[in-house]
Amino acid sequence: MKVYKWKKIGSEVEFDNPRIKIRKDRFVKANGEKVEFCVLERGEIVAVLAITDDSKIVVVEQYRPAVDDITIDIPGGGIEMGETPLEAAKRELKEETGYSANEFIKLSSFYPDSGRSEQKRHIFLAKGLNKGKQKLDRNESINVLEIPIEEVAKRINENALKETTLVLSFLVYCLAYFKQSKT
């Protein structure tokens, strides 16, 4: 069965605030059927897989109200108006962890929830880290941890680390490292 793109015939905003927008789009499918689909607009974001010289991953531990849990993830956040993804990655790493880095490498970009959102997430690897002081936003309360790479792998395997961005970024990094070690 061939899959076809739907033709958008209309769109309206259902909800709008500074952090998110919900839009209702109307489409005509290839078979002529008309459908509506709600999209959560959140803008592009970045995340940084920061690795210390002694092979530890810098992570952020924080309370997440949406899941009512304390989670461990890699630092990241929204790309501000006029910023490139790289500039946002550097800013978010510094704000959330206090670290700056001598080298940033783009690892990947992906859609974290394409079934509900148009959001695109850019993942960077940061190396050559320099410790500094956090510059947290008003609503942020973040504990910075350094976890050895082997421990991150173990905890992902045990389902103890559940943040999609951390897990996917770690996988992309491991695949890139595996590919390099084979050449």
C-alpha positions as a Markdown table, in Angstrom:
| # | Residue | x | y | z |
|---|---|---|---|---|
| 1 | Met | 0.0 | 0.0 | 0.0 |
| 2 | Lys | 1.4 | 3.4 | -1.0 |
| 3 | Val | 1.3 | 6.2 | 1.6 |
| 4 | Tyr | 0.3 | 9.6 | 0.4 |
| 5 | Lys | 0.7 | 13.1 | 2.0 |
| 6 | Trp | -2.6 | 14.7 | 3.0 |
| 7 | Lys | -3.5 | 18.1 | 1.5 |
| 8 | Lys | -4.0 | 20.8 | 4.1 |
| 9 | Ile | -7.1 | 22.9 | 3.4 |
| 10 | Gly | -7.3 | 24.9 | 6.6 |
| 11 | Ser | -5.9 | 25.7 | 10.0 |
| 12 | Glu | -6.9 | 27.6 | 13.1 |
| 13 | Val | -5.3 | 28.2 | 16.5 |
| 14 | Glu | -7.2 | 26.5 | 19.4 |
| 15 | Phe | -4.9 | 27.6 | 22.2 |
| 16 | Asp | -1.9 | 30.0 | 22.4 |
| 17 | Asn | 0.5 | 31.1 | 25.2 |
| 18 | Pro | 4.2 | 32.0 | 25.2 |
| 19 | Arg | 5.3 | 28.3 | 25.6 |
| 20 | Ile | 2.9 | 26.3 | 23.4 |
| 21 | Lys | 0.3 | 26.6 | 20.8 |
| 22 | Ile | -2.3 | 24.1 | 19.8 |
| 23 | Arg | -3.5 | 24.3 | 16.2 |
| 24 | Lys | -6.3 | 22.4 | 14.5 |
| 25 | Asp | -5.5 | 21.6 | 10.9 |
| 26 | Arg | -8.0 | 20.3 | 8.3 |
| 27 | Phe | -6.9 | 18.0 | 5.6 |
| 28 | Val | -8.2 | 16.0 | 2.6 |
| 29 | Lys | -6.8 | 12.5 | 2.4 |
| 30 | Ala | -5.9 | 10.9 | -1.0 |
| 31 | Asn | -9.2 | 9.0 | -0.9 |
| 32 | Gly | -11.1 | 12.3 | -0.6 |
| 33 | Glu | -12.0 | 11.9 | 3.1 |
| 34 | Lys | -11.8 | 15.1 | 5.1 |
| 35 | Val | -10.1 | 14.9 | 8.5 |
| 36 | Glu | -9.0 | 17.2 | 11.4 |
| 37 | Phe | -5.8 | 16.8 | 13.3 |
| 38 | Cys | -4.6 | 18.8 | 16.3 |
| 39 | Val | -0.9 | 19.8 | 16.4 |
| 40 | Leu | 1.0 | 20.9 | 19.4 |
| 41 | Glu | 3.4 | 23.7 | 18.3 |
| 42 | Arg | 6.4 | 24.0 | 20.6 |
| 43 | Gly | 9.2 | 25.2 | 18.4 |
| 44 | Glu | 12.7 | 23.7 | 17.8 |
| 45 | Ile | 14.8 | 22.7 | 20.8 |
| 46 | Val | 18.3 | 21.5 | 21.5 |
| 47 | Ala | 19.9 | 19.0 | 23.8 |
| 48 | Val | 23.5 | 18.5 | 24.7 |
| 49 | Leu | 25.3 | 15.2 | 25.4 |
| 50 | Ala | 28.2 | 16.6 | 27.4 |
| 51 | Ile | 31.0 | 14.1 | 28.1 |
| 52 | Thr | 33.9 | 14.9 | 30.5 |
| 53 | Asp | 37.5 | 14.0 | 29.7 |
| 54 | Asp | 37.2 | 11.1 | 32.1 |
| 55 | Ser | 34.2 | 9.6 | 30.2 |
| 56 | Lys | 31.3 | 10.8 | 32.4 |
| 57 | Ile | 28.0 | 12.2 | 31.0 |
| 58 | Val | 26.8 | 15.4 | 32.5 |
| 59 | Val | 23.1 | 15.1 | 33.3 |
| 60 | Val | 20.5 | 17.2 | 34.9 |
| 61 | Glu | 18.2 | 15.8 | 37.7 |
| 62 | Gln | 15.0 | 17.8 | 38.1 |
| 63 | Tyr | 11.4 | 17.5 | 39.1 |
| 64 | Arg | 9.0 | 17.3 | 36.0 |
| 65 | Pro | 5.4 | 18.2 | 36.9 |
| 66 | Ala | 3.9 | 16.6 | 33.8 |
| 67 | Val | 5.0 | 13.1 | 34.9 |
| 68 | Asp | 5.1 | 14.0 | 38.7 |
| 69 | Asp | 8.6 | 12.5 | 39.0 |
| 70 | Ile | 12.2 | 13.5 | 39.4 |
| 71 | Thr | 14.0 | 12.7 | 36.1 |
| 72 | Ile | 17.5 | 12.5 | 34.8 |
| 73 | Asp | 18.1 | 13.9 | 31.3 |
| 74 | Ile | 20.7 | 15.8 | 29.3 |
| 75 | Pro | 20.7 | 19.6 | 29.4 |
| 76 | Gly | 18.7 | 21.4 | 26.8 |
| 77 | Gly | 15.8 | 23.7 | 26.0 |
| 78 | Gly | 14.2 | 26.0 | 23.4 |
| 79 | Ile | 15.9 | 27.8 | 20.6 |
| 80 | Glu | 15.3 | 31.5 | 21.2 |
| 81 | Met | 14.4 | 34.0 | 18.4 |
| 82 | Gly | 17.4 | 34.7 | 16.2 |
| 83 | Glu | 19.5 | 31.9 | 17.7 |
| 84 | Thr | 21.0 | 29.0 | 15.7 |
| 85 | Pro | 20.7 | 25.5 | 17.2 |
| 86 | Leu | 24.4 | 25.6 | 18.1 |
| 87 | Glu | 24.1 | 28.9 | 19.9 |
| 88 | Ala | 21.1 | 27.6 | 21.8 |
| 89 | Ala | 23.1 | 24.4 | 22.7 |
| 90 | Lys | 26.0 | 26.4 | 24.1 |
| 91 | Arg | 23.6 | 28.7 | 26.1 |
| 92 | Glu | 21.5 | 25.8 | 27.5 |
| 93 | Leu | 24.6 | 23.8 | 28.6 |
| 94 | Lys | 25.9 | 26.9 | 30.4 |
| 95 | Glu | 22.6 | 27.9 | 32.0 |
| 96 | Glu | 21.6 | 24.4 | 33.2 |
| 97 | Thr | 24.9 | 22.9 | 34.2 |
| 98 | Gly | 27.4 | 25.8 | 34.4 |
| 99 | Tyr | 29.7 | 23.9 | 31.9 |
| 100 | Ser | 31.0 | 25.4 | 28.7 |
| 101 | Ala | 32.8 | 23.3 | 26.1 |
| 102 | Asn | 35.7 | 23.7 | 23.7 |
| 103 | Glu | 34.0 | 21.5 | 21.0 |
| 104 | Phe | 30.4 | 21.0 | 19.9 |
| 105 | Ile | 29.6 | 18.3 | 17.3 |
| 106 | Lys | 26.1 | 18.0 | 15.8 |
| 107 | Leu | 25.0 | 14.4 | 16.4 |
| 108 | Ser | 21.5 | 14.3 | 15.0 |
| 109 | Ser | 18.1 | 16.0 | 14.7 |
| 110 | Phe | 14.8 | 14.1 | 15.2 |
| 111 | Tyr | 11.1 | 14.6 | 15.8 |
| 112 | Pro | 10.5 | 13.5 | 19.4 |
| 113 | Asp | 6.7 | 13.2 | 19.0 |
| 114 | Ser | 5.7 | 13.5 | 15.3 |
| 115 | Gly | 2.3 | 12.0 | 16.1 |
| 116 | Arg | 1.3 | 15.1 | 18.1 |
| 117 | Ser | 3.9 | 17.9 | 17.5 |
| 118 | Glu | 6.0 | 19.5 | 14.8 |
| 119 | Gln | 8.8 | 20.0 | 17.2 |
| 120 | Lys | 12.3 | 19.2 | 16.0 |
| 121 | Arg | 15.1 | 18.4 | 18.5 |
| 122 | His | 18.8 | 19.0 | 17.6 |
| 123 | Ile | 21.3 | 16.9 | 19.5 |
| 124 | Phe | 24.9 | 18.1 | 20.1 |
| 125 | Leu | 27.9 | 16.3 | 21.6 |
| 126 | Ala | 30.0 | 18.6 | 23.8 |
| 127 | Lys | 33.6 | 17.8 | 24.6 |
| 128 | Gly | 36.5 | 19.6 | 26.3 |
| 129 | Leu | 34.3 | 20.7 | 29.2 |
| 130 | Asn | 35.1 | 23.6 | 31.6 |
| 131 | Lys | 33.2 | 23.8 | 34.9 |
| 132 | Gly | 31.4 | 27.1 | 35.8 |
| 133 | Lys | 28.3 | 28.4 | 37.6 |
| 134 | Gln | 24.7 | 27.6 | 36.6 |
| 135 | Lys | 22.4 | 30.4 | 35.4 |
| 136 | Leu | 19.1 | 28.8 | 36.0 |
| 137 | Asp | 15.7 | 30.2 | 34.8 |
| 138 | Arg | 13.2 | 31.2 | 37.5 |
| 139 | Asn | 11.3 | 27.9 | 37.3 |
| 140 | Glu | 14.3 | 25.6 | 37.2 |
| 141 | Ser | 15.7 | 23.7 | 40.1 |
| 142 | Ile | 18.5 | 21.4 | 38.7 |
| 143 | Asn | 21.0 | 19.1 | 40.3 |
| 144 | Val | 24.0 | 18.5 | 38.0 |
| 145 | Leu | 25.4 | 15.0 | 38.1 |
| 146 | Glu | 28.3 | 13.3 | 36.2 |
| 147 | Ile | 27.6 | 9.6 | 35.5 |
| 148 | Pro | 30.2 | 7.3 | 34.0 |
| 149 | Ile | 29.2 | 6.2 | 30.4 |
| 150 | Glu | 29.1 | 2.5 | 31.5 |
| 151 | Glu | 26.7 | 3.3 | 34.3 |
| 152 | Val | 24.5 | 5.3 | 31.9 |
| 153 | Ala | 24.3 | 2.2 | 29.6 |
| 154 | Lys | 23.5 | 0.0 | 32.6 |
| 155 | Arg | 20.8 | 2.2 | 33.9 |
| 156 | Ile | 19.2 | 2.6 | 30.4 |
| 157 | Asn | 19.2 | -1.2 | 30.1 |
| 158 | Glu | 17.6 | -1.5 | 33.5 |
| 159 | Asn | 14.9 | 1.1 | 32.5 |
| 160 | Ala | 16.1 | 3.3 | 35.3 |
| 161 | Leu | 16.8 | 6.2 | 32.9 |
| 162 | Lys | 13.6 | 7.0 | 30.9 |
| 163 | Glu | 14.0 | 10.4 | 29.3 |
| 164 | Thr | 13.8 | 9.9 | 25.5 |
| 165 | Thr | 16.3 | 12.6 | 24.7 |
| 166 | Leu | 19.0 | 11.0 | 27.0 |
| 167 | Val | 18.3 | 7.5 | 25.7 |
| 168 | Leu | 18.2 | 8.4 | 22.0 |
| 169 | Ser | 21.3 | 10.7 | 22.2 |
| 170 | Phe | 23.2 | 8.1 | 24.0 |
| 171 | Leu | 22.3 | 5.5 | 21.3 |
| 172 | Val | 23.3 | 7.9 | 18.5 |
| 173 | Tyr | 26.6 | 8.6 | 20.3 |
| 174 | Cys | 27.3 | 4.9 | 20.8 |
| 175 | Leu | 26.5 | 4.1 | 17.1 |
| 176 | Ala | 28.8 | 6.9 | 15.9 |
| 177 | Tyr | 31.6 | 5.6 | 18.3 |
| 178 | Phe | 31.0 | 2.0 | 17.1 |
| 179 | Lys | 31.3 | 3.1 | 13.5 |
| 180 | Gln | 34.5 | 5.0 | 14.2 |
| 181 | Ser | 36.0 | 2.1 | 16.0 |
| 182 | Lys | 35.4 | -0.2 | 13.0 |
| 183 | Thr | 37.3 | 2.1 | 10.6 |
